[in-house]
Amino acid sequence: MHRQLIAAAAAILLLTALPLFSAGSGPGAAAAAPAAGPASQQAGAERDRGRDYYEARGEIVWEVPTEEKVIALTFDDGPDPTETPIILDLLKEYNAHATFFVVGNRVDKFPELVKRELAEGHELANHTYHHSYFRKQASVSRFRDEVRRTQESIQSVTGQRPHLFRPPGGYYSETLVQAAREAGYLTVLWSWHQDTKDWQSPGVDKIVGKVLSNARNGDIVLFHDHVERHPQTAAALKEILPELQKRGFRFVTVSELLQYRKSRQVHS
């Protein structure tokens, strides 16, 4: 009888656990992301709720299929006092607009960079306050607090409220996507074929090759403007920007890219 009770308790714990899905990128994500492909398989109760499910509901965006020659460059984890200004200079040179998924505590540290991003036509988006990974049994209350604090930081500096959210490492669950939506955010990930893994410092040539060999209309490209060691993103952009421009691409923010998205209904 005692063993039966233990088994029953274990079953209940499994059923109530909050499963997470990871797009598997960013510092700290590599160890947790399965090696089965660009998108890991969901576990437990959400196993059948993959990309098609979220795209059909309009709750997560990976890219926007379109005939227009537009591409969205996105930068996570900043701002960075060294790399962000260099990247902003390059974007300005090529008349490129981008979306910066900023970390709240770095917004507080480097407000002038955030103001510059906005002043130069770029978009600011929410990437949590402490770059927190919400995996395993994620705390929804903590998630909401991370998103709220970052929103407050951005608003205090710019007077504007962000409406796009990207979970650090690409970790998400249906519960967290719903919580983000309730807070007024659309969850944005990135094109599976455009994860540059620049945070791993794989080499400038690899970053350049990844983007240029896979560039398609409506892509969302994942970069980082803050990298702990050996940043290579700016050097890669010096080659990527002129080549994509030569091919006829226009560099737009994610919100601008979303204007090309077909209408999708978000269900309760």
Short mmCIF file of the C-alpha atoms (twelve columns), coordinates in Angstrom:
data_MODEL
# 
_entry.id   MODEL 
# 
loop_
_atom_site.group_PDB 
_atom_site.id 
_atom_site.type_symbol 
_atom_site.label_atom_id 
_atom_site.label_alt_id 
_atom_site.label_comp_id 
_atom_site.label_asym_id 
_atom_site.label_seq_id 
_atom_site.Cartn_x 
_atom_site.Cartn_y 
_atom_site.Cartn_z 
_atom_site.pdbx_PDB_model_num 
ATOM 1   C CA . MET A 1   0.000  0.000  0.000   1 
ATOM 2   C CA . HIS A 2   2.839  2.355  0.899   1 
ATOM 3   C CA . ARG A 3   4.487  1.773  -2.489  1 
ATOM 4   C CA . GLN A 4   1.197  2.396  -4.266  1 
ATOM 5   C CA . LEU A 5   0.819  5.748  -2.510  1 
ATOM 6   C CA . ILE A 6   4.350  6.749  -3.495  1 
ATOM 7   C CA . ALA A 7   3.696  5.760  -7.105  1 
ATOM 8   C CA . ALA A 8   0.458  7.729  -7.170  1 
ATOM 9   C CA . ALA A 9   2.161  10.809 -5.751  1 
ATOM 10  C CA . ALA A 10  4.894  10.562 -8.364  1 
ATOM 11  C CA . ALA A 11  2.307  10.350 -11.124 1 
ATOM 12  C CA . ILE A 12  0.572  13.473 -9.856  1 
ATOM 13  C CA . LEU A 13  3.860  15.367 -9.827  1 
ATOM 14  C CA . LEU A 14  4.519  14.379 -13.422 1 
ATOM 15  C CA . LEU A 15  1.080  15.486 -14.517 1 
ATOM 16  C CA . THR A 16  1.353  18.861 -12.798 1 
ATOM 17  C CA . ALA A 17  4.884  19.637 -13.947 1 
ATOM 18  C CA . LEU A 18  5.184  22.613 -16.296 1 
ATOM 19  C CA . PRO A 19  6.866  21.374 -19.495 1 
ATOM 20  C CA . LEU A 20  9.013  23.797 -21.434 1 
ATOM 21  C CA . PHE A 21  10.111 23.944 -25.025 1 
ATOM 22  C CA . SER A 22  13.413 25.488 -26.014 1 
ATOM 23  C CA . ALA A 23  14.464 26.927 -29.312 1 
ATOM 24  C CA . GLY A 24  17.905 26.315 -27.873 1 
ATOM 25  C CA . SER A 25  20.079 29.387 -28.257 1 
ATOM 26  C CA . GLY A 26  21.887 31.875 -26.089 1 
ATOM 27  C CA . PRO A 27  24.290 31.492 -23.179 1 
ATOM 28  C CA . GLY A 28  23.247 28.630 -20.963 1 
ATOM 29  C CA . ALA A 29  20.874 27.103 -23.482 1 
ATOM 30  C CA . ALA A 30  23.235 24.657 -25.115 1 
ATOM 31  C CA . ALA A 31  23.268 22.156 -22.286 1 
ATOM 32  C CA . ALA A 32  19.508 22.022 -22.064 1 
ATOM 33  C CA . ALA A 33  18.641 22.025 -25.753 1 
ATOM 34  C CA . PRO A 34  18.340 18.560 -27.331 1 
ATOM 35  C CA . ALA A 35  20.558 17.743 -30.285 1 
ATOM 36  C CA . ALA A 36  17.671 16.501 -32.409 1 
ATOM 37  C CA . GLY A 37  17.446 19.583 -34.617 1 
ATOM 38  C CA . PRO A 38  16.795 23.315 -34.652 1 
ATOM 39  C CA . ALA A 39  13.749 22.914 -32.460 1 
ATOM 40  C CA . SER A 40  13.612 20.516 -29.583 1 
ATOM 41  C CA . GLN A 41  10.661 18.199 -29.083 1 
ATOM 42  C CA . GLN A 42  8.222  19.218 -26.410 1 
ATOM 43  C CA . ALA A 43  7.764  16.965 -23.436 1 
ATOM 44  C CA . GLY A 44  4.841  15.735 -21.423 1 
ATOM 45  C CA . ALA A 45  1.388  17.215 -21.838 1 
ATOM 46  C CA . GLU A 46  2.548  19.753 -24.459 1 
ATOM 47  C CA . ARG A 47  4.306  17.243 -26.709 1 
ATOM 48  C CA . ASP A 48  1.841  17.750 -29.574 1 
ATOM 49  C CA . ARG A 49  1.897  21.545 -29.326 1 
ATOM 50  C CA . GLY A 50  4.789  22.400 -31.558 1 
ATOM 51  C CA . ARG A 51  5.446  25.288 -33.876 1 
ATOM 52  C CA . ASP A 52  2.385  24.717 -36.081 1 
ATOM 53  C CA . TYR A 53  0.118  24.956 -33.038 1 
ATOM 54  C CA . TYR A 54  1.493  28.310 -31.903 1 
ATOM 55  C CA . GLU A 55  1.718  29.768 -35.400 1 
ATOM 56  C CA . ALA A 56  -1.874 28.803 -36.180 1 
ATOM 57  C CA . ARG A 57  -2.980 30.624 -33.034 1 
ATOM 58  C CA . GLY A 58  -0.790 33.638 -33.759 1 
ATOM 59  C CA . GLU A 59  0.902  33.363 -30.363 1 
ATOM 60  C CA . ILE A 60  4.554  32.941 -31.394 1 
ATOM 61  C CA . VAL A 61  6.378  34.292 -34.437 1 
ATOM 62  C CA . TRP A 62  9.450  32.620 -35.915 1 
ATOM 63  C CA . GLU A 63  9.390  34.377 -39.286 1 
ATOM 64  C CA . VAL A 64  6.918  35.965 -41.685 1 
ATOM 65  C CA . PRO A 65  6.524  34.329 -45.108 1 
ATOM 66  C CA . THR A 66  6.287  37.117 -47.669 1 
ATOM 67  C CA . GLU A 67  7.183  37.934 -51.250 1 
ATOM 68  C CA . GLU A 68  8.695  41.215 -50.091 1 
ATOM 69  C CA . LYS A 69  12.492 41.446 -49.811 1 
ATOM 70  C CA . VAL A 70  12.471 42.286 -46.127 1 
ATOM 71  C CA . ILE A 71  14.477 40.816 -43.278 1 
ATOM 72  C CA . ALA A 72  14.465 41.566 -39.543 1 
ATOM 73  C CA . LEU A 73  17.761 41.712 -37.679 1 
ATOM 74  C CA . THR A 74  17.381 41.224 -33.934 1 
ATOM 75  C CA . PHE A 75  19.899 41.703 -31.143 1 
ATOM 76  C CA . ASP A 76  19.595 40.135 -27.701 1 
ATOM 77  C CA . ASP A 77  21.084 40.697 -24.253 1 
ATOM 78  C CA . GLY A 78  22.186 44.322 -24.551 1 
ATOM 79  C CA . PRO A 79  22.795 47.091 -24.389 1 
ATOM 80  C CA . ASP A 80  26.568 46.774 -24.230 1 
ATOM 81  C CA . PRO A 81  28.762 49.868 -23.756 1 
ATOM 82  C CA . THR A 82  31.349 48.654 -26.276 1 
ATOM 83  C CA . GLU A 83  29.563 46.575 -28.906 1 
ATOM 84  C CA . THR A 84  26.175 48.278 -29.131 1 
ATOM 85  C CA . PRO A 85  27.561 51.648 -30.355 1 
ATOM 86  C CA . ILE A 86  29.591 49.880 -33.059 1 
ATOM 87  C CA . ILE A 87  26.537 47.931 -34.193 1 
ATOM 88  C CA . LEU A 88  24.406 51.070 -34.196 1 
ATOM 89  C CA . ASP A 89  26.976 52.848 -36.368 1 
ATOM 90  C CA . LEU A 90  26.900 49.978 -38.867 1 
ATOM 91  C CA . LEU A 91  23.122 49.857 -38.964 1 
ATOM 92  C CA . LYS A 92  23.007 53.604 -39.582 1 
ATOM 93  C CA . GLU A 93  25.517 53.307 -42.416 1 
ATOM 94  C CA . TYR A 94  23.247 50.875 -44.261 1 
ATOM 95  C CA . ASN A 95  19.964 52.551 -43.337 1 
ATOM 96  C CA . ALA A 96  19.024 49.415 -41.426 1 
ATOM 97  C CA . HIS A 97  16.423 49.281 -38.693 1 
ATOM 98  C CA . ALA A 98  16.593 46.474 -36.155 1 
ATOM 99  C CA . THR A 99  14.908 45.204 -33.006 1 
ATOM 100 C CA . PHE A 100 16.830 45.117 -29.737 1 
ATOM 101 C CA . PHE A 101 15.563 42.627 -27.156 1 
ATOM 102 C CA . VAL A 102 17.043 44.353 -24.136 1 
ATOM 103 C CA . VAL A 103 17.718 43.060 -20.635 1 
ATOM 104 C CA . GLY A 104 16.155 45.261 -17.971 1 
ATOM 105 C CA . ASN A 105 19.111 45.591 -15.633 1 
ATOM 106 C CA . ARG A 106 21.315 46.622 -18.555 1 
ATOM 107 C CA . VAL A 107 18.759 49.228 -19.572 1 
ATOM 108 C CA . ASP A 108 19.155 50.686 -16.084 1 
ATOM 109 C CA . LYS A 109 22.962 50.669 -16.443 1 
ATOM 110 C CA . PHE A 110 23.163 52.114 -19.952 1 
ATOM 111 C CA . PRO A 111 20.076 54.273 -20.523 1 
ATOM 112 C CA . GLU A 112 21.770 56.553 -23.055 1 
ATOM 113 C CA . LEU A 113 22.330 53.619 -25.400 1 
ATOM 114 C CA . VAL A 114 18.674 52.690 -25.167 1 
ATOM 115 C CA . LYS A 115 17.711 56.264 -25.972 1 
ATOM 116 C CA . ARG A 116 20.036 56.191 -28.969 1 
ATOM 117 C CA . GLU A 117 18.530 52.926 -30.225 1 
ATOM 118 C CA . LEU A 118 15.081 54.451 -30.209 1 
ATOM 119 C CA . ALA A 119 16.215 57.801 -31.644 1 
ATOM 120 C CA . GLU A 120 17.804 56.064 -34.627 1 
ATOM 121 C CA . GLY A 121 14.621 54.255 -35.574 1 
ATOM 122 C CA . HIS A 122 15.168 50.902 -33.915 1 
ATOM 123 C CA . GLU A 123 12.648 48.938 -31.904 1 
ATOM 124 C CA . LEU A 124 12.969 48.010 -28.236 1 
ATOM 125 C CA . ALA A 125 11.602 44.726 -26.951 1 
ATOM 126 C CA . ASN A 126 11.505 42.831 -23.652 1 
ATOM 127 C CA . HIS A 127 14.093 40.134 -22.813 1 
ATOM 128 C CA . THR A 128 13.463 39.907 -19.026 1 
ATOM 129 C CA . TYR A 129 15.221 41.855 -16.292 1 
ATOM 130 C CA . HIS A 130 17.956 39.395 -15.317 1 
ATOM 131 C CA . HIS A 131 18.151 37.351 -18.540 1 
ATOM 132 C CA . SER A 132 16.366 34.591 -16.661 1 
ATOM 133 C CA . TYR A 133 15.891 31.127 -18.146 1 
ATOM 134 C CA . PHE A 134 12.404 29.810 -17.485 1 
ATOM 135 C CA . ARG A 135 12.864 26.075 -17.751 1 
ATOM 136 C CA . LYS A 136 11.867 23.039 -15.715 1 
ATOM 137 C CA . GLN A 137 9.028  24.095 -13.390 1 
ATOM 138 C CA . ALA A 138 9.035  27.790 -14.131 1 
ATOM 139 C CA . SER A 139 7.490  30.225 -11.693 1 
ATOM 140 C CA . VAL A 140 4.789  32.205 -13.481 1 
ATOM 141 C CA . SER A 141 4.851  34.910 -10.797 1 
ATOM 142 C CA . ARG A 142 8.615  35.302 -11.211 1 
ATOM 143 C CA . PHE A 143 8.189  35.369 -14.984 1 
ATOM 144 C CA . ARG A 144 5.630  38.156 -14.709 1 
ATOM 145 C CA . ASP A 145 7.910  40.105 -12.380 1 
ATOM 146 C CA . GLU A 146 10.860 39.819 -14.793 1 
ATOM 147 C CA . VAL A 147 8.754  41.051 -17.691 1 
ATOM 148 C CA . ARG A 148 7.162  43.840 -15.659 1 
ATOM 149 C CA . ARG A 149 10.461 45.182 -14.331 1 
ATOM 150 C CA . THR A 150 11.965 45.310 -17.808 1 
ATOM 151 C CA . GLN A 151 8.889  47.059 -19.133 1 
ATOM 152 C CA . GLU A 152 9.182  49.649 -16.373 1 
ATOM 153 C CA . SER A 153 12.882 50.169 -17.127 1 
ATOM 154 C CA . ILE A 154 12.231 50.734 -20.823 1 
ATOM 155 C CA . GLN A 155 9.315  53.054 -20.129 1 
ATOM 156 C CA . SER A 156 11.270 55.094 -17.598 1 
ATOM 157 C CA . VAL A 157 14.036 55.706 -20.140 1 
ATOM 158 C CA . THR A 158 12.033 56.134 -23.345 1 
ATOM 159 C CA . GLY A 159 8.460  56.855 -22.318 1 
ATOM 160 C CA . GLN A 160 7.364  54.014 -24.576 1 
ATOM 161 C CA . ARG A 161 6.005  50.590 -23.730 1 
ATOM 162 C CA . PRO A 162 7.380  47.537 -25.562 1 
ATOM 163 C CA . HIS A 163 4.979  44.995 -27.047 1 
ATOM 164 C CA . LEU A 164 7.311  42.201 -28.139 1 
ATOM 165 C CA . PHE A 165 8.907  39.614 -25.865 1 
ATOM 166 C CA . ARG A 166 11.632 37.038 -26.414 1 
ATOM 167 C CA . PRO A 167 12.352 34.428 -23.728 1 
ATOM 168 C CA . PRO A 168 16.068 34.022 -22.968 1 
ATOM 169 C CA . GLY A 169 17.458 30.862 -24.505 1 
ATOM 170 C CA . GLY A 170 14.204 30.402 -26.375 1 
ATOM 171 C CA . TYR A 171 12.641 28.558 -23.438 1 
ATOM 172 C CA . TYR A 172 8.878  28.736 -23.418 1 
ATOM 173 C CA . SER A 173 5.742  26.852 -22.494 1 
ATOM 174 C CA . GLU A 174 2.091  27.373 -23.277 1 
ATOM 175 C CA . THR A 175 1.622  28.754 -19.772 1 
ATOM 176 C CA . LEU A 176 4.374  31.337 -20.181 1 
ATOM 177 C CA . VAL A 177 3.260  32.319 -23.680 1 
ATOM 178 C CA . GLN A 178 -0.203 32.888 -22.242 1 
ATOM 179 C CA . ALA A 179 1.236  34.932 -19.355 1 
ATOM 180 C CA . ALA A 180 3.161  37.084 -21.817 1 
ATOM 181 C CA . ARG A 181 0.023  37.627 -23.886 1 
ATOM 182 C CA . GLU A 182 -1.948 38.617 -20.797 1 
ATOM 183 C CA . ALA A 183 0.765  41.197 -20.087 1 
ATOM 184 C CA . GLY A 184 0.303  42.606 -23.591 1 
ATOM 185 C CA . TYR A 185 3.204  40.894 -25.350 1 
ATOM 186 C CA . LEU A 186 3.605  38.864 -28.512 1 
ATOM 187 C CA . THR A 187 6.314  36.210 -28.173 1 
ATOM 188 C CA . VAL A 188 8.944  36.433 -30.912 1 
ATOM 189 C CA . LEU A 189 11.620 33.814 -31.524 1 
ATOM 190 C CA . TRP A 190 13.725 33.571 -34.700 1 
ATOM 191 C CA . SER A 191 14.008 31.691 -37.973 1 
ATOM 192 C CA . TRP A 192 15.435 28.258 -37.238 1 
ATOM 193 C CA . HIS A 193 17.909 28.648 -40.105 1 
ATOM 194 C CA . GLN A 194 19.031 32.074 -38.835 1 
ATOM 195 C CA . ASP A 195 20.393 31.277 -35.382 1 
ATOM 196 C CA . THR A 196 23.897 32.698 -35.787 1 
ATOM 197 C CA . LYS A 197 25.124 31.362 -32.431 1 
ATOM 198 C CA . ASP A 198 27.317 34.454 -32.293 1 
ATOM 199 C CA . TRP A 199 27.329 34.260 -28.492 1 
ATOM 200 C CA . GLN A 200 29.536 31.168 -28.870 1 
ATOM 201 C CA . SER A 201 32.085 33.176 -30.901 1 
ATOM 202 C CA . PRO A 202 32.193 30.523 -33.666 1 
ATOM 203 C CA . GLY A 203 34.235 32.724 -35.986 1 
ATOM 204 C CA . VAL A 204 33.252 35.677 -38.140 1 
ATOM 205 C CA . ASP A 205 33.200 33.563 -41.300 1 
ATOM 206 C CA . LYS A 206 30.730 31.110 -39.767 1 
ATOM 207 C CA . ILE A 207 28.381 33.869 -38.656 1 
ATOM 208 C CA . VAL A 208 28.534 35.507 -42.076 1 
ATOM 209 C CA . GLY A 209 28.060 32.208 -43.886 1 
ATOM 210 C CA . LYS A 210 25.111 31.239 -41.720 1 
ATOM 211 C CA . VAL A 211 23.195 34.407 -42.506 1 
ATOM 212 C CA . LEU A 212 24.079 34.855 -46.171 1 
ATOM 213 C CA . SER A 213 23.635 31.246 -47.242 1 
ATOM 214 C CA . ASN A 214 20.195 31.045 -45.636 1 
ATOM 215 C CA . ALA A 215 18.755 34.520 -46.186 1 
ATOM 216 C CA . ARG A 216 15.090 34.409 -47.188 1 
ATOM 217 C CA . ASN A 217 12.298 36.937 -47.372 1 
ATOM 218 C CA . GLY A 218 10.688 37.460 -43.982 1 
ATOM 219 C CA . ASP A 219 13.523 35.996 -41.916 1 
ATOM 220 C CA . ILE A 220 14.105 36.954 -38.298 1 
ATOM 221 C CA . VAL A 221 17.852 36.752 -37.651 1 
ATOM 222 C CA . LEU A 222 19.214 36.180 -34.153 1 
ATOM 223 C CA . PHE A 223 22.281 38.163 -33.088 1 
ATOM 224 C CA . HIS A 224 23.570 39.356 -29.714 1 
ATOM 225 C CA . ASP A 225 24.954 42.831 -29.043 1 
ATOM 226 C CA . HIS A 226 26.237 41.738 -25.641 1 
ATOM 227 C CA . VAL A 227 28.542 38.708 -25.528 1 
ATOM 228 C CA . GLU A 228 30.606 37.748 -22.516 1 
ATOM 229 C CA . ARG A 229 33.790 36.892 -24.422 1 
ATOM 230 C CA . HIS A 230 35.267 37.545 -27.864 1 
ATOM 231 C CA . PRO A 231 32.369 39.368 -29.545 1 
ATOM 232 C CA . GLN A 232 32.324 38.826 -33.309 1 
ATOM 233 C CA . THR A 233 28.908 40.156 -34.262 1 
ATOM 234 C CA . ALA A 234 29.977 43.627 -35.362 1 
ATOM 235 C CA . ALA A 235 32.753 42.230 -37.547 1 
ATOM 236 C CA . ALA A 236 30.279 39.845 -39.156 1 
ATOM 237 C CA . LEU A 237 27.773 42.637 -39.776 1 
ATOM 238 C CA . LYS A 238 30.394 44.544 -41.757 1 
ATOM 239 C CA . GLU A 239 30.140 41.778 -44.355 1 
ATOM 240 C CA . ILE A 240 26.489 40.801 -43.927 1 
ATOM 241 C CA . LEU A 241 24.876 44.225 -44.277 1 
ATOM 242 C CA . PRO A 242 26.383 45.275 -47.630 1 
ATOM 243 C CA . GLU A 243 25.808 41.860 -49.190 1 
ATOM 244 C CA . LEU A 244 22.165 41.621 -48.149 1 
ATOM 245 C CA . GLN A 245 21.615 45.186 -49.293 1 
ATOM 246 C CA . LYS A 246 23.209 44.291 -52.628 1 
ATOM 247 C CA . ARG A 247 20.706 41.429 -52.930 1 
ATOM 248 C CA . GLY A 248 17.867 43.889 -52.527 1 
ATOM 249 C CA . PHE A 249 16.864 43.227 -48.923 1 
ATOM 250 C CA . ARG A 250 15.412 45.961 -46.743 1 
ATOM 251 C CA . PHE A 251 16.208 45.792 -43.039 1 
ATOM 252 C CA . VAL A 252 13.065 46.259 -40.950 1 
ATOM 253 C CA . THR A 253 12.045 45.983 -37.323 1 
ATOM 254 C CA . VAL A 254 10.046 42.974 -36.204 1 
ATOM 255 C CA . SER A 255 6.924  45.105 -35.879 1 
ATOM 256 C CA . GLU A 256 7.399  46.322 -39.439 1 
ATOM 257 C CA . LEU A 257 7.879  42.733 -40.572 1 
ATOM 258 C CA . LEU A 258 4.663  41.718 -38.845 1 
ATOM 259 C CA . GLN A 259 2.749  44.018 -41.171 1 
ATOM 260 C CA . TYR A 260 3.308  41.385 -43.852 1 
ATOM 261 C CA . ARG A 261 1.882  38.616 -41.692 1 
ATOM 262 C CA . LYS A 262 -1.457 37.147 -42.656 1 
ATOM 263 C CA . SER A 263 -4.172 37.703 -40.096 1 
ATOM 264 C CA . ARG A 264 -4.143 35.069 -37.383 1 
ATOM 265 C CA . GLN A 265 -6.667 34.652 -34.624 1 
ATOM 266 C CA . VAL A 266 -5.425 34.268 -31.081 1 
ATOM 267 C CA . HIS A 267 -7.665 31.841 -29.226 1 
ATOM 268 C CA . SER A 268 -8.384 31.895 -25.536 1 
# 
